[in-house]
Amino acid sequence: MKTIKYLLLLTAAFNISISYGQQDTSTVSKSKIQTQKAAPIDSSKQRDVIDFLQKILQKNAPANSRLHAKRLVFSVVPAVGYSLTTGFAADITANMAFYTSTDHSNNLSAIDLETVYDTKDQKIFVSRSEVWYDKNNYKLVTDVRWEEYPIDTYGLGSTSTNRTDDPLKYNYVRAYGTIFKKITGDFYGGLGYNYDYHYNITETGNANGTVSDYDKYGFSSRSTSSGIVLNLLFDNRRNPINPLNGGYASVIYRDNYIFLGSDNNWQELQMDFRRYFKLSPNSNNILAIWSMLDFTSGHAPYLDLPYTASDTYNNAGRGYPEQRFRGRDELYLEAEYRFGILKNGLLGGVVFSNAESFSEFQSNRFEKIAPAAGTGIRVKINKHSDTNVCIDYAYGVGSHGIFVNLGEDF
């Protein structure tokens, strides 16, 4: 749900509630709510940006017109911004949250769309989805994107410096899809297919004139990775957009094969763990912890190696630009405290810190940790899906900037 890093000006936020299959949550029985992991979001006393706009623009609207959640809510955030990497950029991010059951008994499903254009020729279109079916017995996850992407890279390992800045430019196509089946309780097994294709890759070379790690690793103007994915998943979060409790654990094994079109046979093991602690029954203050481990074997294409913000939503590593660090293996840890500022939920805040380490090129050992920390504010743009616009300022080592996101970073 990342919009664009280092965003300096947020221009507008809109919410549209589409009223098919409307469910008044006040009619759900207490016993039924108690059998679910968590009740649907009680938004009756909450306020968001659309309430504020409605009060200004629709003075004659019924007072209770947005009291209860619809089955489908749609949020759009258009924005403009600037960064040293992108120049001036225009961005539109949309989030659609919905229940696939009329009684809201399924987990909240979400579809995200994002398009970006900037003055440094970065063009991005991303579509991601996480849809629950059949009383949470099945879950479909997709990630489709196209990018034309000039980016600064710095070589392999966490000891790389700004002097080894190696600007790359490439086009990228991604098509991921996994279907999950419930095993028992909140445990799922998944089978899927992942495809990554980088083409028209060009390299400027290291800023200090030395040979780049990409050249040492094996430069190629194109690369293809095509593999089968096996996924074990635990997920008891009620709302993945803004979890208030529960946990998430994912173990993904990806096996890429030449016979499927991959350049090489290579393997990847990804582990993603998240836990959310609600600190008081009288508030939505949350301590959230996130850990990722990513290991590769064989000769993975350079651009498919783990890197800063290589997670699904490109949110990890606030404090550093995307792809600041890269390596064959990655270790990552982050903690964030989320707290309310206004009682009506319209405004909140966070403080967070993270640390990442990538294996070095020759030794493949972890030799250095790159820490970062920051703080930010949260503006509620849709109280029914609990979607926030997240505006954070983070410091890393030799790096700092503003990071904007639609929905929590994890």
C-alpha positions in Angstrom: 0.0 0.0 0.0 3.0 2.3 -0.4 2.2 5.4 -2.3 5.6 7.0 -2.9 8.6 7.5 -0.5 9.7 11.1 0.5 6.3 12.5 -0.4 6.1 16.2 0.6 2.6 17.2 -0.3 -0.6 15.2 0.1 -3.2 16.9 -2.0 -6.5 15.1 -1.2 -8.2 12.1 0.2 -11.6 10.7 -0.8 -13.8 7.9 0.4 -16.7 6.3 -1.4 -19.1 3.9 0.3 -20.8 1.6 -2.2 -24.1 0.4 -0.6 -24.8 -3.0 -2.0 -25.4 -5.7 0.6 -25.4 -3.2 3.4 -25.0 -4.7 6.9 -26.0 -2.8 10.0 -23.5 -4.1 12.5 -25.7 -3.2 15.4 -28.0 -6.1 14.4 -25.3 -8.8 14.8 -26.0 -10.7 18.0 -23.6 -10.6 20.9 -23.1 -14.3 20.9 -22.3 -14.4 17.2 -19.7 -11.6 17.6 -18.0 -13.5 20.4 -17.6 -16.6 18.1 -15.6 -14.6 15.6 -11.9 -13.6 16.0 -12.9 -10.0 16.4 -16.1 -8.1 15.8 -16.5 -6.0 12.7 -15.1 -2.5 13.2 -17.4 -0.5 15.4 -17.3 2.8 13.6 -20.4 4.3 15.1 -18.4 6.7 17.3 -15.5 7.2 15.0 -14.8 10.0 12.5 -12.8 10.1 9.3 -11.9 12.5 6.6 -15.1 11.8 4.6 -17.2 12.7 7.7 -15.3 16.0 7.8 -15.9 16.7 4.1 -19.5 15.6 4.3 -20.1 18.1 7.1 -18.7 20.9 4.9 -20.0 19.9 1.5 -23.2 18.0 2.3 -24.8 20.0 5.2 -28.2 18.5 4.5 -27.0 14.8 4.6 -28.7 12.7 7.3 -26.7 12.6 10.5 -26.6 8.8 10.5 -25.8 8.3 6.8 -22.4 6.8 7.5 -23.2 5.3 10.9 -22.7 1.7 9.9 -20.3 -0.1 7.5 -21.3 -1.0 4.0 -20.3 -4.3 2.5 -17.8 -2.5 0.2 -15.8 0.7 1.0 -13.5 2.4 -1.4 -10.7 4.8 -0.6 -8.6 6.9 -3.0 -5.6 9.1 -2.2 -4.2 11.3 -5.1 -1.0 13.0 -4.2 2.0 14.9 -5.6 5.5 14.8 -4.1 9.2 15.2 -4.6 12.3 13.1 -3.8 15.9 13.1 -4.9 15.3 9.7 -6.5 12.0 10.4 -8.3 11.9 14.2 -8.9 8.4 15.5 -8.9 5.8 12.7 -8.9 2.1 12.3 -9.3 0.5 9.3 -7.6 -2.9 7.8 -7.2 -3.5 5.0 -4.7 -6.8 3.2 -4.3 -7.9 0.7 -1.7 -11.1 -1.3 -1.9 -12.1 -3.2 1.3 -15.0 -5.5 1.4 -16.6 -8.6 2.9 -17.4 -11.5 0.6 -20.2 -12.6 2.9 -23.3 -10.6 3.6 -23.0 -11.1 7.4 -19.4 -9.9 7.6 -18.4 -13.3 9.0 -15.4 -13.6 6.5 -12.2 -11.7 7.1 -12.0 -8.3 5.5 -10.7 -8.6 1.9 -8.7 -5.9 0.2 -7.7 -4.9 -3.4 -5.1 -2.2 -3.9 -4.3 -0.3 -7.1 -1.5 2.2 -7.5 -0.2 4.2 -10.4 2.8 6.6 -10.3 4.5 8.9 -12.8 7.4 11.2 -12.1 9.8 13.6 -13.8 12.7 11.1 -13.7 10.7 8.7 -15.9 9.6 6.2 -13.3 6.3 4.8 -14.4 4.6 2.2 -12.1 1.3 0.3 -12.1 0.6 -2.1 -9.3 -2.5 -4.3 -8.5 -2.5 -6.4 -5.4 -5.4 -8.4 -3.8 -6.1 -10.5 -0.7 -9.6 -12.0 -1.0 -11.2 -14.4 1.5 -13.9 -17.0 0.4 -16.2 -19.6 1.8 -16.2 -18.7 5.5 -12.4 -18.1 5.4 -11.7 -21.6 4.0 -10.0 -20.2 1.0 -7.9 -17.1 0.3 -6.6 -15.8 -3.0 -3.5 -13.5 -3.0 -2.3 -11.8 -6.2 0.4 -9.3 -7.1 0.6 -7.9 -10.6 2.8 -5.0 -11.6 4.5 -3.2 -14.5 7.4 -0.7 -13.9 9.7 1.4 -15.9 12.2 2.1 -13.1 15.4 4.1 -13.0 16.8 3.6 -9.5 20.0 4.1 -7.5 21.6 0.9 -6.3 24.8 0.6 -4.2 26.0 -3.0 -4.6 25.7 -6.0 -2.4 25.9 -6.2 1.4 25.2 -3.8 4.3 28.7 -2.3 4.2 28.1 -0.6 0.8 28.4 3.2 0.8 27.0 6.1 -1.2 30.3 6.2 -3.1 29.3 3.0 -4.8 26.1 4.5 -6.2 25.3 2.5 -9.4 22.2 3.9 -11.2 20.2 1.3 -13.0 17.3 1.6 -15.4 15.0 -1.3 -16.3 11.5 -2.4 -17.1 9.9 -4.9 -14.9 6.9 -7.3 -15.1 5.6 -9.3 -12.1 2.8 -11.8 -11.9 2.3 -13.6 -8.6 -0.7 -15.7 -7.6 -1.3 -18.1 -4.7 -4.5 -19.9 -3.6 -4.7 -20.9 0.1 -6.8 -23.7 1.6 -7.5 -23.9 5.3 -5.8 -26.8 7.1 -7.2 -26.2 10.5 -8.1 -23.2 12.5 -6.1 -20.2 11.2 -3.5 -22.3 9.4 -3.5 -22.5 5.7 -1.5 -24.2 2.9 -0.9 -22.4 -0.4 0.2 -23.4 -3.9 1.1 -20.7 -6.4 3.3 -19.4 -9.2 5.7 -16.4 -9.3 7.0 -14.8 -12.4 9.6 -11.9 -12.5 10.9 -10.5 -15.8 13.4 -7.6 -15.9 14.3 -6.2 -19.4 16.0 -3.2 -21.0 18.5 -3.2 -18.1 21.1 -0.5 -18.4 23.9 0.5 -15.9 25.7 3.7 -15.4 28.5 2.3 -13.2 29.8 3.2 -9.8 30.1 6.9 -9.0 33.6 6.4 -7.7 34.8 4.7 -10.9 35.2 1.2 -9.4 33.7 -2.0 -10.9 30.1 -2.4 -9.7 28.9 -5.4 -7.8 26.4 -6.0 -10.6 29.3 -6.4 -13.1 31.1 -8.7 -10.7 27.9 -10.7 -10.0 27.3 -11.1 -13.8 25.6 -8.2 -15.6 22.8 -9.0 -18.0 20.4 -6.8 -19.9 17.5 -9.0 -19.1 16.6 -11.7 -16.5 13.7 -14.1 -15.9 12.7 -16.0 -12.8 9.8 -18.4 -13.0 8.9 -20.8 -10.2 6.4 -22.8 -8.2 5.6 -21.5 -4.7 4.6 -23.5 -1.6 3.3 -21.4 1.3 2.4 -22.2 4.9 0.4 -19.5 6.4 -1.0 -18.6 9.8 -3.3 -15.5 9.9 -5.8 -14.6 12.6 -5.9 -10.9 12.0 -9.4 -9.7 11.5 -8.4 -6.7 9.4 -5.1 -6.8 7.5 -5.3 -3.1 6.6 -5.0 -2.0 10.2 -4.6 -5.0 12.6 -5.7 -4.4 16.2 -4.6 -7.8 17.5 -3.6 -11.2 16.4 -0.7 -12.5 14.4 0.6 -13.4 11.0 3.2 -16.0 10.0 4.2 -16.9 6.4 6.8 -19.4 5.2 7.3 -19.4 1.4 9.5 -21.7 -0.5 10.0 -20.8 -4.2 11.7 -23.1 -6.6 12.6 -21.6 -10.0 13.1 -23.9 -13.0 14.7 -23.5 -16.4 12.0 -25.6 -17.9 9.4 -23.0 -16.7 11.4 -20.2 -18.4 13.7 -19.2 -15.6 17.3 -18.2 -16.5 18.7 -20.5 -13.8 17.5 -23.1 -11.3 17.5 -21.3 -8.0 15.6 -21.4 -4.7 14.3 -18.9 -2.2 13.0 -19.3 1.4 11.1 -16.3 2.8 9.8 -16.1 6.4 7.5 -13.2 7.5 6.3 -13.0 11.2 4.1 -10.2 12.6 2.4 -9.9 16.0 0.0 -7.2 17.3 -0.5 -6.5 21.0 -3.5 -4.4 22.0 -2.2 -2.7 25.2 -5.5 -1.6 26.7 -9.2 -2.7 26.3 -10.1 1.0 26.5 -8.1 2.1 23.5 -6.7 1.0 20.1 -3.1 1.6 21.1 -1.0 -1.2 19.5 2.5 -2.5 19.8 3.3 -4.2 16.5 6.4 -6.3 15.8 7.6 -7.4 12.3 10.4 -9.8 11.4 11.5 -11.1 8.0 14.2 -13.6 6.9 15.0 -14.1 3.2 17.5 -16.7 2.0 18.5 -17.7 -1.6 20.5 -20.5 -3.1 21.7 -21.1 -6.6 22.4 -18.1 -8.8 19.4 -15.8 -8.5 19.3 -12.8 -10.9 20.8 -9.7 -9.4 17.5 -7.7 -9.4 15.6 -10.7 -7.8 17.9 -10.8 -4.8 16.5 -9.5 -1.5 16.8 -5.8 -1.0 15.6 -2.9 1.1 11.7 -2.8 0.8 11.5 -6.0 -1.2 8.5 -7.1 0.8 5.1 -7.3 -1.0 4.1 -3.7 -0.3 7.6 -2.3 -0.4 7.3 -0.9 3.1 10.2 -2.4 5.0 13.2 -0.2 5.9 11.7 3.2 6.5 14.7 5.5 6.8 16.3 4.3 3.6 15.3 4.5 -0.1 14.1 1.4 -1.8 17.0 -0.9 -2.9 19.5 0.9 -0.7 20.9 -2.5 0.4 20.9 -5.8 -1.4 22.3 -9.3 -0.8 21.8 -13.0 -1.3 20.3 -13.2 2.2 18.4 -10.7 4.4 17.5 -10.3 8.1 15.0 -7.7 9.2 13.3 -6.6 12.4 10.9 -3.7 13.2 8.8 -2.5 16.1 6.1 0.2 16.0 3.9 1.7 18.7 0.6 3.0 17.4 -1.5 5.4 19.5 -4.5 7.6 19.2 -4.4 11.4 19.5 -8.0 12.3 19.1 -10.7 10.2 20.8 -12.8 10.1 17.7 -10.1 8.2 15.9 -9.5 10.9 13.2 -5.9 11.5 14.2 -3.2 9.2 15.6 0.5 8.8 15.8 3.3 6.2 15.8 6.9 5.8 16.8 9.0 3.0 15.3 12.5 1.6 14.8 13.9 -1.0 12.5 17.1 -2.8 11.6 18.2 -4.7 8.5 21.3 -6.7 7.5 22.2 -8.2 4.1 24.9 -10.7 3.5 28.2 -9.6 1.9 29.0 -10.4 -1.7 32.1 -12.6 -1.3 31.8 -14.0 2.2 28.0 -14.3 2.2 28.2 -13.4 6.0 26.2 -10.8 7.8 28.8 -8.2 8.9 26.9 -5.0 9.5 23.4 -3.8 10.7 21.7 -0.8 9.2 19.4 0.8 11.9 16.7 3.4 11.4 14.0 5.1 13.5 11.2 7.6 13.1 7.8 8.9 14.0 4.6 9.8 12.2 1.0 10.7 12.2 -2.1 8.8 11.1 -5.2 10.4 9.5 -8.3 8.2 9.3 -9.7 8.4 5.7 -12.1 5.5 6.1 -13.5 4.5 9.5 -15.3 1.4 8.2 -12.2 -0.3 6.8 -10.0 1.5 9.4 -7.8 2.8 6.7 -5.3 5.5 7.6 -3.1 7.8 5.5 0.3 7.3 7.2 2.9 10.1 7.0 6.2 9.2 8.6 9.6 10.8 9.0 12.5 8.4 9.4 16.3 8.5 9.9 18.7 5.9 8.8 22.5 6.0 8.7 23.3 8.7 6.1 19.7 8.7 5.0 16.4 10.3 6.0 13.1 11.4 4.5 9.3 11.4 4.5 7.4 8.1 3.8 3.7 8.1 2.9 1.5 5.1 2.8 -2.2 4.2 2.4 -2.8 1.7 5.3 -0.4 0.7 8.0 3.1 -0.4 6.8 2.5 -3.9 8.3 
